Amino acid sequence: QVHLVESGGGLVQSGGSLGLSCAASRRTYYAMGWFRQAPGKEREFVVSIDETATTTRYADSVRGRFTVSRDNAVNTVYLQMNDLKPEDTAVYYCAVSLDITTNQARILYWGQGTQVTVSS
């Protein structure tokens, strides 16, 4: 079992930046990533990074604005979000999967989520 704890969410104005962190209870040796769920919408893929941090995959809606990274020494994955837009408002969930995936059915572990709100 792996427990994931997200932090760093909050309220920011449009065009601003936020950084999220997700600490795992132990080394996962798996891909890690982020999904998000906006009010009234289904949860959607944001980004995934492989275990060695050599391969990443981004949703088209965030590519060029968001950057994922990980530090396996502290079992943590990070999401730096720049040029935030109101449509980025959502609960952001950290996720662990065997490999890079956009498919939620392949997620092994989920975090509890952290709220990101972008005001216009």
Disulfide bonds with the S-S distance in Angstrom:
Cys22-Cys94 2.04
